[in-house]
Amino acid sequence: MAITLTDLLDEKQVILRLRSRKVTNALREIIELLAQNGKIDNSAAFFEKVLAREQAHPSVVENEAAFPHARTDLADEIVIGVGRSHAGIRFGPNEERARLIFVIGVPERLVNDYLICVGTLVRLVRDDTIRSALLQVQTPREFIDALTATL
């Protein structure tokens, strides 16, 4: 059975007020949350993988969202950590501001499932109503509910 987005999202993996203002610090903040919740064992190594991927192929910001990720066997399953920044964090060569950051870890064996999940996330944040709700909700549970309401 294919993995669904609702299987991967957890309110414990959502930060609604990122303290960080820079990409590297924001990534570290989200990845530490994943580690605290037992989703990854080696947060430092996972951070290095995500950062290396980001430096080689910077995330494109579209609809105020960025999807930095790493293909790695440091995660046993696809993991998603979410951070929201009121001011936005500048990503990529154009330094566009992302207010929603979805950090994703993907085991090599689940690349096809990853493509389906990230495609769904991109489609959801393109929707003005959903994106507006994601930017305004007050709790991680409301964030997950707003993201998955149409699934």
Phi, psi and omega in degrees: 000137182289150176284138177249159180301320180297332177291336188261341184269136181216132182299337178289349182251025181237128173248117182274344180226083177298133177280331187287150177243350181245151183306307185300317181291322178295317177300314180299318181298315180291318181294322177298323177297318177300319180293318179299331181263014174073018181275335175222146183271321185244088185295325181295314180293320178295317177303315180299320179296313180296316181296318179298318178296319181294322180288323180284319182221084184302143177296141175269135177268124177224130181056041177065019182233145175230150185231062177296141185207170174214138171270116186201149175269015172287347175244135180280337180219170175294131178238143179228125172244140185238136173231142177239136180236124180299314183279336183092151180240131184285125180240150168070180184295332179273354180050043175287148182275128173255128176262339177241123182236119180251105178270126187234133174248133187228118172294145182308324184288350183244025183300319180296318177297322178300314181300321178294315182294315181291326175299320178294316178301314180299315179299318182293315182285345173290332181289118184303320182293314180295313181300318178300317178297317181299327181279346185247339184302157186256344182229155175302324178298316178297324178298309179299317180298317179295323182287327186255002185301328184262002182277000000 
